Amino acid sequence: MKRMQIFEFTDLPWWPEVLRSLLTDFLELLMKVTQPFSPKISLLTEVMKETKQTRFVDLCSGSGGPWLSLIKDLQKISGENISILLTDKYPNSERAKKLNPISGLNYFPYSVDALAVPSDLKGIRTLFNGFHHFPPDYAFDIINDAVKNDQPIVVFEILQRTWFDFFYFMLTPINLLLLTPWVQPRSITRLILTYLIPIAPIVVSWDSLVSILRCYTPEELMNMAHQTNAKHYIWKTGKYRHKGLPVTFLVGYPAKEK
């Protein structure tokens, strides 16, 4: 299946936040229920061990995504006192109020461009479910910027670009209808836009299917990594499934000097 750079509603700068949250809050609940990245948490601990870093700089964080629960598991497994700096190109003060009280999580109040992260923001760079939004040139820039600053990078997507997954994700509206009563924060607006005026099923279905068409294969991710010409970096890519969800990943970090 050829990659296609089609628009997603949540990419549109003028898209209302109340409609954007229909997708982001649903994804947050889905990740909380399925824990799709837990089978490969060892990749995060490996990067921590090899680079001797316990600080993560999360890019395109949105509502916090998997870090809301992942931080506890990572601290327990690694035995380290971990800190997560959540960043976004368009910071949201309301999200900051929600996330800052969580131990180990801090929401950066200033704009951070994933293509050019400020050099003073040191740490293991992570990007969950956001990499597919970037066209190939920009996607490469994200990886290359980490290399130029000698920082590790970890990319995870609950996506795989296959025809099976394209048709599988057509079931998303059913999952949305079943899970919406448990999506936080609960609101009358969300219920109306889901069950009475079916905007949520339409938006979530479109963005989910387009995300499949826009995501990168492990081979494409590795090709980008090799284009950085970072011979001192260790790169790993792969894919797996967990509780029905397809996951693709890329990991890169500077090798220890011998």
KEVOVEX-331812 format. One record per atom (N, C-alpha, C): x, y, z; residue number from 1; residue in one letter; atom name. Coordinates in steps of 0.05 Angstrom, whole numbers, plus 5000, padded with zeros to 4 digits. Layout:
- X,Y,Z,NUM,A,CA
...
//
This chain:
- 5017,4976,5000,1,M,N
- 5000,5000,5000,1,M,CA
- 5018,5025,5000,1,M,C
- 5013,5043,4981,2,K,N
- 5029,5067,4979,2,K,CA
- 5021,5088,5000,2,K,C
- 5040,5101,5012,3,R,N
- 5034,5122,5031,3,R,CA
- 5021,5146,5017,3,R,C
- 5001,5158,5030,4,M,N
- 4987,5181,5019,4,M,CA
- 4985,5203,5040,4,M,C
- 4991,5227,5032,5,Q,N
- 4991,5250,5051,5,Q,CA
- 4964,5265,5048,5,Q,C
- 4943,5253,5060,6,I,N
- 4916,5264,5059,6,I,CA
- 4911,5279,5085,6,I,C
- 4894,5299,5084,7,F,N
- 4889,5315,5108,7,F,CA
- 4874,5300,5129,7,F,C
- 4879,5307,5154,8,E,N
- 4863,5298,5177,8,E,CA
- 4850,5323,5189,8,E,C
- 4826,5319,5199,9,F,N
- 4811,5342,5211,9,F,CA
- 4827,5354,5234,9,F,C
- 4840,5338,5250,10,T,N
- 4855,5348,5273,10,T,CA
- 4880,5363,5266,10,T,C
- 4888,5361,5240,11,D,N
- 4912,5376,5231,11,D,CA
- 4905,5405,5223,11,D,C
- 4879,5410,5218,12,L,N
- 4870,5436,5209,12,L,CA
- 4873,5457,5231,12,L,C
- 4888,5478,5227,13,P,N
- 4893,5498,5248,13,P,CA
- 4867,5512,5258,13,P,C
- 4847,5513,5241,14,W,N
- 4822,5527,5249,14,W,CA
- 4802,5507,5261,14,W,C
- 4809,5481,5263,15,W,N
- 4790,5461,5273,15,W,CA
- 4785,5467,5303,15,W,C
- 4759,5470,5311,16,P,N
- 4752,5477,5338,16,P,CA
- 4763,5457,5359,16,P,C
- 4772,5467,5382,17,E,N
- 4783,5450,5402,17,E,CA
- 4762,5430,5413,17,E,C
- 4737,5438,5414,18,V,N
- 4716,5420,5424,18,V,CA
- 4713,5396,5405,18,V,C
- 4718,5400,5379,19,L,N
- 4717,5377,5360,19,L,CA
- 4743,5362,5360,19,L,C
- 4765,5376,5364,20,R,N
- 4791,5362,5365,20,R,CA
- 4792,5343,5389,20,R,C
- 4780,5351,5411,21,S,N
- 4781,5334,5435,21,S,CA
- 4764,5309,5432,21,S,C
- 4746,5308,5413,22,L,N
- 4730,5284,5408,22,L,CA
- 4748,5261,5401,22,L,C
- 4770,5267,5387,23,L,N
- 4789,5246,5379,23,L,CA
- 4810,5242,5400,23,L,C
- 4823,5264,5410,24,T,N
- 4845,5261,5429,24,T,CA
- 4836,5248,5455,24,T,C
- 4813,5256,5465,25,D,N
- 4804,5244,5490,25,D,CA
- 4796,5214,5487,25,D,C
- 4785,5208,5463,26,F,N
- 4779,5180,5457,26,F,CA
- 4804,5163,5456,26,F,C
- 4825,5174,5443,27,L,N
- 4850,5159,5440,27,L,CA
- 4863,5156,5468,27,L,C
- 4860,5176,5485,28,E,N
- 4872,5174,5512,28,E,CA
- 4859,5151,5527,28,E,C
- 4833,5148,5525,29,L,N
- 4819,5126,5539,29,L,CA
- 4827,5099,5526,29,L,C
- 4828,5098,5499,30,L,N
- 4835,5074,5485,30,L,CA
- 4863,5064,5494,30,L,C
- 4882,5082,5497,31,M,N
- 4909,5075,5505,31,M,CA
- 4909,5066,5534,31,M,C
- 4892,5079,5551,32,K,N
- 4891,5071,5579,32,K,CA
- 4880,5043,5582,32,K,C
- 4861,5036,5565,33,V,N
- 4848,5010,5567,33,V,CA
- 4866,4988,5555,33,V,C
- 4879,4994,5533,34,T,N
- 4894,4973,5518,34,T,CA
- 4924,4972,5525,34,T,C
- 4935,4994,5535,35,Q,N
- 4964,4996,5541,35,Q,CA
- 4981,4985,5517,35,Q,C
- 4977,4997,5493,36,P,N
- 4990,4985,5470,36,P,CA
- 5020,4985,5469,36,P,C
- 5033,5002,5485,37,F,N
- 5062,5004,5484,37,F,CA
- 5076,4988,5506,37,F,C
- 5060,4977,5524,38,S,N
- 5072,4962,5547,38,S,CA
- 5089,4938,5539,38,S,C
- 5083,4924,5516,39,P,N
- 5100,4901,5509,39,P,CA
- 5128,4909,5502,39,P,C
- 5133,4934,5494,40,K,N
- 5159,4943,5486,40,K,CA
- 5171,4965,5505,40,K,C
- 5162,4964,5530,41,I,N
- 5172,4983,5549,41,I,CA
- 5202,4979,5554,41,I,C
- 5211,4954,5547,42,S,N
- 5239,4948,5550,42,S,CA
- 5256,4965,5532,42,S,C
- 5245,4975,5509,43,L,N
- 5260,4992,5491,43,L,CA
- 5266,5019,5505,43,L,C
- 5247,5029,5521,44,L,N
- 5251,5054,5536,44,L,CA
- 5272,5050,5558,44,L,C
- 5271,5027,5572,45,T,N
- 5290,5023,5593,45,T,CA
- 5318,5018,5581,45,T,C
- 5319,5006,5557,46,E,N
- 5345,5002,5544,46,E,CA
- 5358,5029,5537,46,E,C
- 5342,5047,5526,47,V,N
- 5353,5074,5519,47,V,CA
- 5362,5088,5544,47,V,C
- 5347,5086,5566,48,M,N
- 5354,5099,5591,48,M,CA
- 5381,5088,5601,48,M,C
- 5384,5062,5600,49,K,N
- 5408,5049,5610,49,K,CA
- 5432,5056,5593,49,K,C
- 5429,5055,5566,50,E,N
- 5452,5059,5548,50,E,CA
- 5460,5088,5547,50,E,C
- 5442,5107,5552,51,T,N
- 5449,5136,5551,51,T,CA
- 5451,5149,5578,51,T,C
- 5444,5133,5599,52,K,N
- 5445,5143,5626,52,K,CA
- 5428,5168,5630,52,K,C
- 5405,5168,5618,53,Q,N
- 5386,5190,5620,53,Q,CA
- 5360,5180,5633,53,Q,C
- 5348,5197,5649,54,T,N
- 5322,5191,5661,54,T,CA
- 5301,5212,5655,54,T,C
- 5308,5230,5638,55,R,N
- 5289,5251,5630,55,R,CA
- 5280,5247,5602,55,R,C
- 5254,5249,5598,56,F,N
- 5242,5246,5571,56,F,CA
- 5231,5273,5563,56,F,C
- 5235,5280,5537,57,V,N
- 5223,5304,5526,57,V,CA
- 5203,5294,5505,57,V,C
- 5177,5295,5511,58,D,N
- 5156,5285,5494,58,D,CA
- 5147,5307,5475,58,D,C
- 5147,5300,5449,59,L,N
- 5139,5319,5428,59,L,CA
- 5111,5314,5419,59,L,C
- 5097,5336,5410,60,C,N
- 5070,5334,5401,60,C,CA
- 5052,5319,5422,60,C,C
- 5054,5328,5447,61,S,N
- 5043,5313,5469,61,S,CA
- 5012,5312,5469,61,S,C
- 4999,5333,5459,62,G,N
- 4970,5334,5460,62,G,CA
- 4960,5333,5489,62,G,C
- 4944,5314,5495,63,S,N
- 4932,5311,5522,63,S,CA
- 4949,5294,5540,63,S,C
- 4973,5287,5532,64,G,N
- 4991,5271,5549,64,G,CA
- 4993,5242,5540,64,G,C
- 4973,5233,5526,65,G,N
- 4974,5206,5514,65,G,CA
- 4982,5184,5533,65,G,C
- 4999,5166,5524,66,P,N
- 5006,5143,5540,66,P,CA
- 5022,5149,5566,66,P,C
- 5035,5172,5567,67,W,N
- 5051,5178,5591,67,W,CA
- 5035,5179,5616,67,W,C
- 5009,5183,5615,68,L,N
- 4993,5185,5639,68,L,CA
- 4994,5159,5655,68,L,C
- 4997,5137,5642,69,S,N
- 4999,5111,5656,69,S,CA
- 5027,5099,5652,69,S,C
- 5040,5105,5629,70,L,N
- 5065,5092,5623,70,L,CA
- 5087,5100,5643,70,L,C
- 5086,5124,5653,71,I,N
- 5107,5134,5672,71,I,CA
- 5109,5116,5696,71,I,C
- 5086,5107,5707,72,K,N
- 5086,5090,5731,72,K,CA
- 5099,5063,5725,72,K,C
- 5092,5052,5702,73,D,N
- 5104,5026,5695,73,D,CA
- 5134,5028,5691,73,D,C
- 5142,5050,5678,74,L,N
- 5170,5053,5671,74,L,CA
- 5187,5058,5697,74,L,C
- 5175,5073,5716,75,Q,N
- 5189,5078,5741,75,Q,CA
- 5192,5052,5757,75,Q,C
- 5171,5036,5756,76,K,N
- 5171,5010,5771,76,K,CA
- 5192,4991,5759,76,K,C
- 5193,4989,5733,77,I,N
- 5210,4969,5720,77,I,CA
- 5239,4978,5721,77,I,C
- 5244,5004,5717,78,S,N
- 5271,5015,5716,78,S,CA
- 5283,5020,5744,78,S,C
- 5265,5026,5763,79,G,N
- 5274,5033,5790,79,G,CA
- 5286,5061,5791,79,G,C
- 5281,5077,5770,80,E,N
- 5292,5104,5768,80,E,CA
- 5271,5125,5774,80,E,C
- 5280,5148,5783,81,N,N
- 5262,5171,5786,81,N,CA
- 5260,5186,5760,81,N,C
- 5239,5180,5745,82,I,N
- 5237,5190,5717,82,I,CA
- 5221,5216,5717,82,I,C
- 5229,5234,5698,83,S,N
- 5214,5259,5694,83,S,CA
- 5207,5261,5664,83,S,C
- 5182,5270,5659,84,I,N
- 5173,5273,5632,84,I,CA
- 5165,5302,5627,84,I,C
- 5177,5314,5606,85,L,N
- 5170,5341,5598,85,L,CA
- 5153,5339,5574,85,L,C
- 5127,5347,5577,86,L,N
- 5108,5346,5555,86,L,CA
- 5109,5372,5539,86,L,C
- 5112,5371,5513,87,T,N
- 5114,5395,5497,87,T,CA
- 5094,5394,5473,87,T,C
- 5088,5417,5463,88,D,N
- 5071,5420,5440,88,D,CA
- 5078,5445,5424,88,D,C
- 5071,5444,5399,89,K,N
- 5076,5469,5382,89,K,CA
- 5056,5490,5391,89,K,C
- 5032,5482,5399,90,Y,N
- 5012,5501,5408,90,Y,CA
- 5003,5493,5436,90,Y,C
- 5018,5502,5457,91,P,N
- 5013,5495,5485,91,P,CA
- 4985,5502,5493,91,P,C
- 4973,5486,5510,92,N,N
- 4946,5490,5520,92,N,CA
- 4947,5493,5550,92,N,C
- 4939,5516,5560,93,S,N
- 4941,5521,5589,93,S,CA
- 4922,5503,5605,93,S,C
- 4899,5496,5593,94,E,N
- 4881,5478,5607,94,E,CA
- 4892,5450,5610,94,E,C
- 4906,5441,5590,95,R,N
- 4919,5415,5592,95,R,CA
- 4941,5416,5613,95,R,C
- 4955,5438,5615,96,A,N
- 4976,5441,5635,96,A,CA
- 4965,5438,5663,96,A,C
- 4942,5450,5668,97,K,N
- 4929,5448,5694,97,K,CA
- 4922,5419,5701,97,K,C
- 4915,5404,5681,98,K,N
- 4907,5376,5685,98,K,CA
- 4931,5358,5689,98,K,C
- 4953,5364,5675,99,L,N
- 4975,5345,5674,99,L,CA
- 4997,5351,5695,99,L,C
- 5002,5376,5702,100,N,N
- 5023,5383,5720,100,N,CA
- 5021,5370,5748,100,N,C
- 4996,5367,5758,101,P,N
- 4994,5354,5785,101,P,CA
- 5003,5325,5786,101,P,C
- 5005,5312,5763,102,I,N
- 5013,5284,5762,102,I,CA
- 5043,5282,5767,102,I,C
- 5051,5267,5787,103,S,N
- 5079,5264,5795,103,S,CA
- 5096,5255,5771,103,S,C
- 5118,5270,5766,104,G,N
- 5136,5263,5745,104,G,CA
- 5130,5276,5718,104,G,C
- 5106,5287,5715,105,L,N
- 5098,5300,5690,105,L,CA
- 5099,5330,5693,105,L,C
- 5110,5343,5673,106,N,N
- 5111,5372,5672,106,N,CA
- 5104,5381,5644,106,N,C
- 5086,5401,5642,107,Y,N
- 5077,5411,5616,107,Y,CA
- 5093,5437,5610,107,Y,C
- 5108,5436,5588,108,F,N
- 5124,5459,5580,108,F,CA
- 5106,5481,5569,108,F,C
- 5107,5505,5580,109,P,N
- 5088,5526,5573,109,P,CA
- 5093,5541,5546,109,P,C
- 5117,5536,5534,110,Y,N
- 5124,5550,5510,110,Y,CA
- 5124,5531,5486,110,Y,C
- 5120,5543,5462,111,S,N
- 5118,5528,5437,111,S,CA
- 5144,5513,5432,111,S,C
- 5142,5488,5424,112,V,N
- 5164,5471,5416,112,V,CA
- 5158,5458,5390,112,V,C
- 5175,5464,5370,113,D,N
- 5172,5452,5343,113,D,CA
- 5187,5426,5342,113,D,C
- 5173,5404,5336,114,A,N
- 5186,5378,5335,114,A,CA
- 5209,5377,5315,114,A,C
- 5208,5394,5295,115,L,N
- 5229,5394,5274,115,L,CA
- 5254,5409,5283,115,L,C
- 5252,5425,5304,116,A,N
- 5275,5440,5314,116,A,CA
- 5272,5444,5344,116,A,C
- 5277,5424,5360,117,V,N
- 5273,5425,5389,117,V,CA
- 5296,5443,5400,117,V,C
- 5289,5461,5418,118,P,N
- 5310,5478,5431,118,P,CA
- 5332,5461,5442,118,P,C
- 5357,5469,5438,119,S,N
- 5380,5453,5446,119,S,CA
- 5382,5450,5476,119,S,C
- 5369,5468,5491,120,D,N
- 5371,5465,5520,120,D,CA
- 5351,5445,5531,120,D,C
- 5333,5434,5515,121,L,N
- 5315,5414,5524,121,L,CA
- 5327,5386,5520,121,L,C
- 5344,5379,5538,122,K,N
- 5359,5354,5536,122,K,CA
- 5342,5331,5547,122,K,C
- 5344,5308,5535,123,G,N
- 5330,5284,5545,123,G,CA
- 5323,5265,5522,123,G,C
- 5312,5242,5529,124,I,N
- 5304,5223,5509,124,I,CA
- 5278,5233,5495,124,I,C
- 5280,5238,5470,125,R,N
- 5257,5249,5456,125,R,CA
- 5238,5226,5449,125,R,C
- 5212,5231,5454,126,T,N
- 5192,5211,5448,126,T,CA
- 5170,5225,5431,126,T,C
- 5157,5209,5414,127,L,N
- 5135,5219,5398,127,L,CA
- 5116,5196,5395,127,L,C
- 5093,5198,5408,128,F,N
- 5073,5177,5408,128,F,CA
- 5049,5186,5390,128,F,C
- 5044,5170,5370,129,N,N
- 5021,5173,5352,129,N,CA
- 5020,5200,5338,129,N,C
- 5043,5212,5334,130,G,N
- 5043,5238,5320,130,G,CA
- 5061,5239,5295,130,G,C
- 5078,5219,5292,131,F,N
- 5098,5219,5271,131,F,CA
- 5086,5219,5243,131,F,C
- 5063,5204,5240,132,H,N
- 5051,5201,5214,132,H,CA
- 5039,5228,5204,132,H,C
- 5036,5247,5221,133,H,N
- 5025,5273,5212,133,H,CA
- 5044,5288,5194,133,H,C
- 5070,5281,5196,134,F,N
- 5090,5296,5181,134,F,CA
- 5097,5282,5155,134,F,C
- 5098,5298,5133,135,P,N
- 5107,5287,5107,135,P,CA
- 5136,5278,5109,135,P,C
- 5145,5262,5090,136,P,N
- 5172,5250,5092,136,P,CA
- 5195,5269,5098,136,P,C
- 5196,5292,5085,137,D,N
- 5218,5311,5089,137,D,CA
- 5218,5321,5118,137,D,C
- 5194,5327,5129,138,Y,N
- 5192,5337,5156,138,Y,CA
- 5197,5314,5176,138,Y,C
- 5188,5290,5169,139,A,N
- 5192,5267,5187,139,A,CA
- 5222,5262,5190,139,A,C
- 5237,5263,5167,140,F,N
- 5266,5260,5168,140,F,CA
- 5278,5282,5185,140,F,C
- 5268,5307,5183,141,D,N
- 5279,5329,5199,141,D,CA
- 5277,5324,5229,141,D,C
- 5255,5312,5237,142,I,N
- 5251,5305,5265,142,I,CA
- 5273,5286,5275,142,I,C
- 5278,5265,5260,143,I,N
- 5299,5246,5267,143,I,CA
- 5327,5259,5266,143,I,C
- 5331,5274,5244,144,N,N
- 5357,5287,5240,144,N,CA
- 5363,5308,5262,144,N,C
- 5343,5322,5271,145,D,N
- 5347,5342,5292,145,D,CA
- 5356,5329,5318,145,D,C
- 5345,5305,5324,146,A,N
- 5354,5291,5348,146,A,CA
- 5383,5283,5345,146,A,C
- 5390,5273,5321,147,V,N
- 5418,5265,5316,147,V,CA
- 5437,5289,5318,147,V,C
- 5429,5312,5307,148,K,N
- 5446,5336,5307,148,K,CA
- 5452,5345,5336,148,K,C
- 5432,5340,5353,149,N,N
- 5435,5348,5381,149,N,CA
- 5445,5325,5399,149,N,C
- 5451,5302,5386,150,D,N
- 5462,5279,5400,150,D,CA
- 5442,5269,5421,150,D,C
- 5417,5269,5415,151,Q,N
- 5396,5260,5434,151,Q,CA
- 5383,5235,5424,151,Q,C
- 5375,5217,5442,152,P,N
- 5360,5193,5434,152,P,CA
- 5332,5201,5424,152,P,C
- 5321,5183,5408,153,I,N
- 5294,5188,5398,153,I,CA
- 5279,5161,5397,153,I,C
- 5254,5162,5406,154,V,N
- 5236,5138,5406,154,V,CA
- 5209,5147,5394,154,V,C
- 5201,5133,5373,155,V,N
- 5176,5138,5359,155,V,CA
- 5158,5114,5361,155,V,C
- 5134,5117,5371,156,F,N
- 5114,5096,5371,156,F,CA
- 5088,5105,5358,156,F,C
- 5076,5088,5342,157,E,N
- 5050,5094,5329,157,E,CA
- 5032,5069,5332,157,E,C
- 5007,5073,5340,158,I,N
- 4988,5051,5339,158,I,CA
- 4976,5049,5311,158,I,C
- 4994,5044,5292,159,L,N
- 4987,5044,5264,159,L,CA
- 5005,5025,5249,159,L,C
- 4994,5012,5229,160,Q,N
- 5010,4997,5209,160,Q,CA
- 4996,5001,5182,160,Q,C
- 5012,5007,5161,161,R,N
- 5000,5013,5135,161,R,CA
- 4996,4987,5119,161,R,C
- 4974,4974,5125,162,T,N
- 4967,4950,5110,162,T,CA
- 4937,4951,5104,162,T,C
- 4929,4936,5083,163,W,N
- 4901,4935,5076,163,W,CA
- 4885,4922,5099,163,W,C
- 4896,4903,5112,164,F,N
- 4882,4890,5135,164,F,CA
- 4875,4912,5156,164,F,C
- 4895,4928,5163,165,D,N
- 4890,4948,5184,165,D,CA
- 4871,4970,5174,165,D,C
- 4872,4976,5148,166,F,N
- 4854,4996,5137,166,F,CA
- 4825,4988,5141,166,F,C
- 4819,4963,5134,167,F,N
- 4792,4953,5137,167,F,CA
- 4785,4948,5167,167,F,C
- 4806,4939,5182,168,Y,N
- 4802,4934,5210,168,Y,CA
- 4793,4960,5225,168,Y,C
- 4805,4982,5217,169,F,N
- 4800,5008,5231,169,F,CA
- 4772,5019,5222,169,F,C
- 4759,5006,5204,170,M,N
- 4732,5014,5197,170,M,CA
- 4713,5008,5220,170,M,C
- 4722,4991,5239,171,L,N
- 4706,4985,5263,171,L,CA
- 4708,5007,5284,171,L,C
- 4725,5027,5279,172,T,N
- 4729,5048,5299,172,T,CA
- 4703,5061,5309,172,T,C
- 4684,5067,5291,173,P,N
- 4659,5079,5301,173,P,CA
- 4645,5063,5322,173,P,C
- 4646,5036,5319,174,I,N
- 4633,5019,5339,174,I,CA
- 4647,5022,5366,174,I,C
- 4674,5021,5366,175,N,N
- 4689,5025,5391,175,N,CA
- 4683,5052,5403,175,N,C
- 4681,5073,5386,176,L,N
- 4675,5099,5396,176,L,CA
- 4648,5100,5410,176,L,C
- 4628,5088,5397,177,L,N
- 4601,5088,5409,177,L,CA
- 4600,5073,5436,177,L,C
- 4616,5052,5437,178,L,N
- 4616,5036,5462,178,L,CA
- 4631,5049,5484,178,L,C
- 4653,5064,5478,179,L,N
- 4671,5075,5498,179,L,CA
- 4665,5103,5507,179,L,C
- 4649,5118,5490,180,T,N
- 4644,5146,5496,180,T,CA
- 4634,5152,5524,180,T,C
- 4616,5135,5535,181,P,N
- 4606,5141,5562,181,P,CA
- 4628,5142,5583,181,P,C
- 4652,5130,5577,182,W,N
- 4674,5129,5597,182,W,CA
- 4696,5149,5590,182,W,C
- 4693,5163,5568,183,V,N
- 4713,5183,5560,183,V,CA
- 4712,5207,5579,183,V,C
- 4735,5215,5588,184,Q,N
- 4738,5238,5606,184,Q,CA
- 4748,5262,5590,184,Q,C
- 4739,5287,5597,185,P,N
- 4718,5293,5616,185,P,CA
- 4691,5287,5604,185,P,C
- 4672,5278,5620,186,R,N
- 4645,5273,5611,186,R,CA
- 4631,5300,5606,186,R,C
- 4616,5301,5585,187,S,N
- 4601,5325,5579,187,S,CA
- 4577,5320,5562,187,S,C
- 4556,5336,5564,188,I,N
- 4532,5334,5548,188,I,CA
- 4539,5339,5519,188,I,C
- 4558,5358,5514,189,T,N
- 4566,5364,5486,189,T,CA
- 4577,5339,5472,189,T,C
- 4594,5324,5486,190,R,N
- 4606,5301,5474,190,R,CA
- 4585,5280,5467,190,R,C
- 4566,5276,5485,191,L,N
- 4544,5257,5480,191,L,CA
- 4527,5265,5457,191,L,C
- 4521,5290,5455,192,I,N
- 4505,5300,5433,192,I,CA
- 4519,5297,5406,192,I,C
- 4545,5304,5406,193,L,N
- 4561,5302,5381,193,L,CA
- 4569,5274,5374,193,L,C
- 4562,5255,5391,194,T,N
- 4568,5227,5386,194,T,CA
- 4543,5212,5378,194,T,C
- 4521,5215,5394,195,Y,N
- 4497,5199,5390,195,Y,CA
- 4474,5213,5376,195,Y,C
- 4471,5239,5379,196,L,N
- 4449,5253,5366,196,L,CA
- 4458,5265,5339,196,L,C
- 4480,5279,5340,197,I,N
- 4492,5290,5315,197,I,CA
- 4519,5276,5312,197,I,C
- 4520,5256,5294,198,P,N
- 4543,5238,5293,198,P,CA
- 4569,5250,5281,198,P,C
- 4577,5273,5293,199,I,N
- 4602,5286,5283,199,I,CA
- 4626,5270,5293,199,I,C
- 4625,5261,5318,200,A,N
- 4648,5246,5329,200,A,CA
- 4654,5220,5313,200,A,C
- 4634,5203,5307,201,P,N
- 4640,5179,5291,201,P,CA
- 4651,5186,5263,201,P,C
- 4642,5207,5251,202,I,N
- 4652,5214,5224,202,I,CA
- 4681,5224,5226,202,I,C
- 4686,5242,5245,203,V,N
- 4713,5253,5247,203,V,CA
- 4733,5232,5256,203,V,C
- 4727,5217,5276,204,V,N
- 4745,5196,5286,204,V,CA
- 4750,5175,5264,204,V,C
- 4729,5167,5250,205,S,N
- 4733,5147,5229,205,S,CA
- 4751,5157,5206,205,S,C
- 4746,5182,5197,206,W,N
- 4762,5193,5176,206,W,CA
- 4791,5195,5184,206,W,C
- 4796,5208,5207,207,D,N
- 4824,5212,5216,207,D,CA
- 4838,5185,5221,207,D,C
- 4823,5165,5231,208,S,N
- 4836,5139,5236,208,S,CA
- 4844,5126,5210,208,S,C
- 4826,5126,5190,209,L,N
- 4833,5113,5165,209,L,CA
- 4855,5128,5150,209,L,C
- 4854,5155,5151,210,V,N
- 4875,5171,5138,210,V,CA
- 4902,5166,5152,210,V,C
- 4901,5163,5178,211,S,N
- 4926,5158,5193,211,S,CA
- 4939,5132,5183,211,S,C
- 4923,5112,5177,212,I,N
- 4934,5087,5166,212,I,CA
- 4949,5092,5140,212,I,C
- 4937,5109,5123,213,L,N
- 4949,5115,5097,213,L,CA
- 4974,5132,5099,213,L,C
- 4976,5147,5121,214,R,N
- 4998,5166,5125,214,R,CA
- 5022,5154,5141,214,R,C
- 5017,5132,5154,215,C,N
- 5039,5122,5172,215,C,CA
- 5062,5110,5156,215,C,C
- 5084,5107,5169,216,Y,N
- 5109,5097,5157,216,Y,CA
- 5113,5068,5165,216,Y,C
- 5124,5053,5146,217,T,N
- 5132,5025,5152,217,T,CA
- 5158,5024,5167,217,T,C
- 5165,5002,5180,218,P,N
- 5192,5000,5193,218,P,CA
- 5214,5004,5173,218,P,C
- 5211,4995,5148,219,E,N
- 5232,4998,5128,219,E,CA
- 5236,5028,5121,219,E,C
- 5214,5043,5119,220,E,N
- 5215,5071,5113,220,E,CA
- 5228,5087,5136,220,E,C
- 5222,5078,5160,221,L,N
- 5233,5091,5184,221,L,CA
- 5264,5086,5185,221,L,C
- 5272,5062,5179,222,M,N
- 5300,5056,5180,222,M,CA
- 5315,5070,5158,222,M,C
- 5302,5073,5135,223,N,N
- 5314,5088,5113,223,N,CA
- 5320,5117,5121,223,N,C
- 5300,5129,5134,224,M,N
- 5304,5157,5144,224,M,CA
- 5327,5158,5164,224,M,C
- 5328,5138,5182,225,A,N
- 5350,5138,5202,225,A,CA
- 5377,5136,5189,225,A,C
- 5379,5119,5168,226,H,N
- 5405,5116,5155,226,H,CA
- 5413,5141,5139,226,H,C
- 5393,5156,5130,227,Q,N
- 5399,5181,5115,227,Q,CA
- 5412,5202,5133,227,Q,C
- 5410,5199,5159,228,T,N
- 5423,5218,5177,228,T,CA
- 5454,5215,5177,228,T,C
- 5462,5192,5166,229,N,N
- 5491,5185,5166,229,N,CA
- 5503,5185,5194,229,N,C
- 5487,5179,5214,230,A,N
- 5496,5178,5242,230,A,CA
- 5508,5150,5247,230,A,C
- 5533,5146,5241,231,K,N
- 5545,5120,5244,231,K,CA
- 5549,5112,5274,231,K,C
- 5548,5132,5292,232,H,N
- 5551,5126,5320,232,H,CA
- 5524,5120,5334,232,H,C
- 5503,5119,5318,233,Y,N
- 5476,5114,5329,233,Y,CA
- 5469,5084,5326,233,Y,C
- 5455,5074,5346,234,I,N
- 5443,5048,5344,234,I,CA
- 5413,5051,5337,234,I,C
- 5404,5039,5316,235,W,N
- 5376,5042,5306,235,W,CA
- 5361,5015,5308,235,W,C
- 5336,5016,5316,236,K,N
- 5319,4993,5316,236,K,CA
- 5291,5001,5307,236,K,C
- 5280,4984,5289,237,T,N
- 5252,4989,5281,237,T,CA
- 5238,4962,5282,237,T,C
- 5211,4964,5282,238,G,N
- 5196,4939,5282,238,G,CA
- 5166,4944,5284,238,G,C
- 5151,4923,5286,239,K,N
- 5122,4925,5289,239,K,CA
- 5112,4901,5305,239,K,C
- 5089,4904,5317,240,Y,N
- 5077,4882,5332,240,Y,CA
- 5047,4889,5337,240,Y,C
- 5033,4870,5349,241,R,N
- 5005,4875,5355,241,R,CA
- 5000,4869,5385,241,R,C
- 4983,4885,5396,242,H,N
- 4976,4882,5425,242,H,CA
- 4947,4888,5429,242,H,C
- 4932,4868,5438,243,K,N
- 4903,4871,5442,243,K,CA
- 4889,4881,5417,243,K,C
- 4897,4871,5394,244,G,N
- 4885,4878,5369,244,G,CA
- 4895,4903,5356,244,G,C
- 4912,4919,5370,245,L,N
- 4922,4944,5359,245,L,CA
- 4949,4940,5346,245,L,C
- 4953,4949,5322,246,P,N
- 4978,4947,5308,246,P,CA
- 4997,4970,5317,246,P,C
- 5022,4964,5322,247,V,N
- 5041,4984,5332,247,V,CA
- 5066,4982,5314,247,V,C
- 5076,5006,5307,248,T,N
- 5102,5009,5293,248,T,CA
- 5120,5026,5310,248,T,C
- 5147,5020,5310,249,F,N
- 5165,5036,5326,249,F,CA
- 5192,5041,5313,249,F,C
- 5205,5062,5322,250,L,N
- 5232,5068,5315,250,L,CA
- 5247,5077,5340,250,L,C
- 5271,5067,5344,251,V,N
- 5287,5074,5367,251,V,CA
- 5315,5081,5357,251,V,C
- 5327,5103,5366,252,G,N
- 5354,5110,5359,252,G,CA
- 5368,5124,5382,252,G,C
- 5393,5116,5387,253,Y,N
- 5408,5129,5409,253,Y,CA
- 5438,5127,5403,253,Y,C
- 5453,5146,5413,254,P,N
- 5483,5145,5409,254,P,CA
- 5495,5122,5424,254,P,C
- 5512,5107,5411,255,A,N
- 5525,5084,5424,255,A,CA
- 5546,5094,5443,255,A,C
- 5551,5077,5464,256,K,N
- 5571,5084,5483,256,K,CA
- 5599,5083,5470,256,K,C
- 5616,5100,5479,257,E,N
- 5644,5100,5469,257,E,CA
- 5658,5077,5482,257,E,C
- 5674,5062,5466,258,K,N
- 5688,5039,5477,258,K,CA
- 5718,5046,5481,258,K,C
//
